[in-house]
Amino acid sequence: MTEMSAALADLPAEPVVLAARGIRKSFSGIEVLHGVDFTLRRGEVHGLVGQNGAGKSTLVKIINGAYSQDAGQVEVNGTPLVEGAAGETRRRALAMVYQEFSLIPSMPVGQNILLTCEPIGRSGLIDDGEVRRQAQAALTRIGADIDPDDLVEELPVGSRQLVEIAKAISRDASILILDEPTASLAPAEIRVLTEAIARLTEEGVSIIFISHHLDEVVSICDRVTVLRDGEVTLVTDTRDVTLAGLIEAMLGRSLEGALAYRAHEVDRTGEPLLRVTGLRNGRLRDVSFELRRGEILGIAGLLGSGRSEVMRAIFGIDPLEGGAIEVNGARVAIGGPGDALRAGIALVPEDRVRAGLVREHSVADNIMMASWRRVARGGFVDDGAARRVAAGFVEQLKIRTAGLGQEVKGLSGGNQQKVVVAKNLSATPAVLLLDDPTVGVDVGSRRELLEDVRALAVRGNGVVLVSSEFEELSGLADRVLIMRGGAIHAILDRRAGDDLSNEALSRAVQE
Amino acid sequence: MHELHEMSGGTTAVPHMRRRLHLVSFRLLRGAIVYLGFVAIFVLFSVALRDNGFLTIENQLNILRQTAFVSVMAFGTTFALSAGEIDLSIGQVVALSAMVTAVLLRDTNALIAVPGGMGVGIVIGFANGLLTTRLRVPSFLITLGMAGIIGGLSRWITQLSPVPVLDATYTFAFGSGSVGPFPTLFLWTIAVLLVAHVIYRRTTFGRQLLATGGNRTAAHYSGINTDRIRIASLVICSSTASLAGLLYVGRLHSARYTLGDTDLLTVIAAAVIGGTSMAGGRGSIIGALVGSLVMGVLNNGLILMGLAVTEQMIARGVIIIVAVALSLREAPER
């Protein structure tokens, strides 16, 4: 890619195929994009980076028509995109490539690629040979070695992504938007994807490449646009930028409203509250660490680094192939969440809707889900006691709800997450594991949640906090484990004088 | 930035409130519809079938007697559905339990026959549960297969011939007698209703059952042994089918392999009309009783109207579709 852009530098710039100008967008009165400009040239790979909440996905959704902007204009090949059927036709040039979401797993690759635009033979029926031929052509165009007759569900994730891309280009898309395309790919798969991207750009296809992996952005992309808090902070050729430069543009210098770290007492005497040694399974390689009473241990790493997998292994969701877990110096056998909870370990899972809540059940029923036995005698639930416990948590965590009987699906994301936290606290754990607890949580609730986490540690519990928001770790954690490839890559300790700032953590996970 | 977001909390509160009111009213309506429906049907029949003896005490007691079998099974089915499972073999469990009970009554006595007959349902429910959880096959397939096996067994046990029951104490207690004005079938219904309702509404098991049916992954993450809960729900369901079999034997003074073979749809319809979700996580034992009474009153009315058996079948099918459609309509997705 870099050779190509070097060659291009001597030529006049390629024409602009997509231009977004002065895009503004507000949600419930809050402006999240403050007049963003973005241009994409023919045949370029253009990186789009920024922290979570910087506005990347909002911008992309406006470009592909999922949202409409409040102000500004999107042009494709010089023509403004408009609402309605005419806009739809023009939008066909654009294709958003998700990891696998638009594929039907039980169908063969070829049928997926040509879904809804199947070639019809003279008999009026679908011409299967032609389906296979066209699918094969699309796959060959991106250099993908995939049989159109294979079932999608039998393909590895990387190949599914290539099928998605083939599907998009077979519909004559000339602009592809790849959203975190490498997040769950193995290195070999990333190479194949990179080659596919190179072939497409040579044909004149333009690509918007959204990624948190800045090293990939630098090596794959020709140009990069950095967003921070809804504004463009940097547009540059990737030749002219370093990792550090990108990080600085992403984070800025001042972080208003960031959580300030406050020292609190950590009990360093005697046995640690939690000690894991040599944890090993398909996703983890020899993970060992200790957690002290009163300590907040952060875990930072990119998606797929093993950060969630550690939590799942300790909580008994994923089986271990080796290693030991000790609570207060005593070894505990954890075969499932029930064992973990009995040992005093609770988990606020990454996906609260799927694994945390019964959305159709009331706030009280959800809070009590893990601890009915605590409010029961002889198997009979004392509803009064249950209501008191639930009401206590609603007050303590400031859960904004119409009442204990309200269904949780009517609550905001932040309040739903507080219910999940309350559910786990009601089991009175000594160790609370939190897996990226503030995803989809508004800033106000987020602060409250994090303060609650801190209070929990101050009361002498142990907390393990996985977060993709590094400022949360800089504001809360006493130590931070940096994970990479299923193993602990580094440990940063505030007491040892290590830098736990947002910037330092961002650098550490990228190294 | 921070203050701005604080404000957003205030502005979004209004649509939230409106949406909530809408949902609450929808839920109330959905909960009440079965009771309103029951009253409406009852009033309609009281007027329309005034001259056919619908309102006589004898006919009302008759409805209660005929409804008992379906009610008892609808209670059990409420447990299975609430856990996210379903038991399609209950009709065949009725027959096999009845046959085993009748044969044991003939060859031994009631003290052996009653536990023997009930044991059929417990064992089959346990087998259904183990196969469902261990093989990770949906319970509707396992129990459908089980229905075939049990259907064969109950035909094989006496080579298709019915077994008469002469034990007067047994037939009195299980379905033919009356205590004061109350038929024993009615008393059985009330007894099972109370026990089921208390287990369903007031025990930790009941709460864990609903959590498992509502979101099995979240229940698992909450430390609930979801396999155990699912097995238990199928044991309970199958056991109520056994009890229904015992009651049929007492009522009819004999057992046949055909007993219960048309009850499955009525039972599931009764549970669903009563407010139990086919998707799990929500249900009502009292609702199942009212659902059963709705089915019973409709059935009775169709007979009093003088419809032929064939016409009754057609009418019943139409009524089940209409009733289930009315009670199953979900709140519109947002």
Interface residues (C-beta under 8 A of the other chain):
Chain A: S28 G29 I30 D229 E256 G257 F315 I317 G336 P337 G338 A340 L341 R342 L347 P349 R354 A355 G356 L357 V358 R359 E360 H361 D365 M368 M369 A370 W372 R373 A376 G379 F380 V381 D383 R400 A402 Q406 E407 G410 S412 K423 A427 D442 V443 G444 R447
Chain B: M1 H2 L4 H5 E6 M7 S8 G9 T11 T12 H16 M17 R19 R20 L23 V198 R202 T203 T204 F205 G206 R207 Q208 L210 A211 G214 N215 T217 A218 A219 H220 Y221 S222 G223 I224 N225 G281 R282
